[in-house]
Amino acid sequence: MAALPAIYVLNGPNLNLLGTREPEIYGSDTLDDIASALEDRARELKVEVDIRQSNHEGHLIDWLHEAQAEGAKAIILNAGAYTHTSVALHDAVKAITVPVIELHLSNPHARERFRHRSFIAPVARGTITGFGALGYQLALDAAARL
C-alpha cells in the first residue's frame, strides 16, 4: 500500500502556550486540541499530517528543508512572531518548491501595526488569517487539494 501524501504543519514561537496565552485573541483551544482535530480531518481527506512546534527559528527552517527532501505535498506554516521578523524564514520558503500556506489564528491586520507586515506572505501559496483554530482546518482542506 502506498504511503499517504504528507502535509507538514509547522508552528512557531509561543504556540505551545495556546489555550492559556491571551485566549481573547488566540482562543481556548490548545495546540494538542488543534492537532487532534487536524489528525481526524486528515484521515477523512486521506492525507497524513506531521505536526510540529518550536520556539526556535532554525528548527522551523530545518523542517521546511526536510519537508522538501521528504517530498511533502504541502506545508502549513504558522510562524508566529517570526512572520514579522524573519528574513531567514522568507528565504527558506522561497528556496523550496513545496507549496506553503501561511496561517494565523488572529487577523494580524486588525492588531498592532508591527504585525501588518509578513515576510512569509510574498513567498507563500496563500494566507489564512483570523479564523482561530478553524483556520487550521481550512488550511488543511486547501493543502489537500493542491
N, C-alpha and C positions, 0 to 999 in steps of 0.2 A: 504494500500500500504506500502510495506517495505521501510525503510529508505535506502538511498543510502550509499554505503561504504564511509567512511570519510578518507581523506588524509590531515594530518596536514602539513602546510608549515610554518616553523619557521625561522624567520630572526633575526639575532643578531645585535650587535652594529654598529651604523653608517649607516645601510642600509636604515634608514629613510631619509638619505640625497642623495639617488640615484637621478640622473638627474642633480645634481649640484656639487656633490663631485667627483672630478677627472674624468670627463666624458671621457677623453682619455684612462682611464683604465677600468672604470665601465660602460661606455655607457651613453646615454642621457635619457634612459627610467627611469621614476620614479617608486617607489615601487607600487604606485597606478596603473600605466600603466601595470606593470607586473601582479598585482593582477587581473586586468580586463581581461587580455588575458588568465590567468590561469582559471578564472571562466568560460569564454567562452569554453575553451578546456575541462574543467571538465564536462560541460553539454554534450558535444559530446561523452565523454568517459563514461557517466552515473555514475559519482562519485561526491561526494561533497568535496569541499576544505574549510579548515578552515585556513585562512592566518593571521599570527600574526607577530609582530616585537617588540623587546625590546632591550634596551641598557643595560639590567641588566641580568647577568648570572643566578641568581636564578629564574627569570621568565622563562627562557628557560628550566631549569631543571624541574620546576613545570609543564610546558606544556608537556614535554616528559613523565612525570609520568601520567599526565591527559590523554594523547593520549592512553597510555596503559590501563588505567582504563576505558576509554570510548570505547575500542575495535576498535581503528583506524586500517585501512587497512595498512597504511604506513605513514612515516614521511619524508618530505623533509626538510633538515636542512642546512641552510646557517648560520653558526655560526660566520661569520666574523672573526675578530681577535682572538676570543676565540678558534678558531680552533687550534691555535698555542700555546695556553697558558693554556687551561682549563682541568685539570685532572678531575675536578668535572663533566664536560660535558661528558668526556670519560666514567666515571663511570656510569652516568645516562643512556647513550645509551647502555652500556653493561648490565645494570640491567633490561632492558625491552626486551620483545620478539617481539615488533613491528619492522618490517624492517625499517631501516633508510638509506636514500640516502643523502650522503654529497654532497653539491653543492657549487660551487664558480663561480662567474661571470668571474673573471680573471683566468689565469693559475698561481697558486702560485709558481710553479717550474720555471717559467720564470721571477720571481721577486726576491726581496731581500732574502738572504739566510735564515733569521729567519722565512720566510713564507714556507719554504720547508718541515717543519715537521708538521704533522697533528696528534693531539691527537684523532681525530674523526675517521679517515680512518681505523685504525685497528679494530674498532668495528662496522663500517658501513657495510651495504649490498653492497654498491658500491659508487663510486665517479664520479661526472660530473664536469669538470672544463674547463674554457677558452672559453665558447661559448656565453658569455654575457647573455642577457635576454633570449635568446633561450634555455639556459641551464635549465631554469625552466620548459619550455615545454617538453624538453627531460626527465627531472626527473619525471614530472607528467605522461608522457606516460609509463615510466618504472614502476612507483609506481602502476599505474592502472593495470598493467599486473602481478604484484606479487601475 
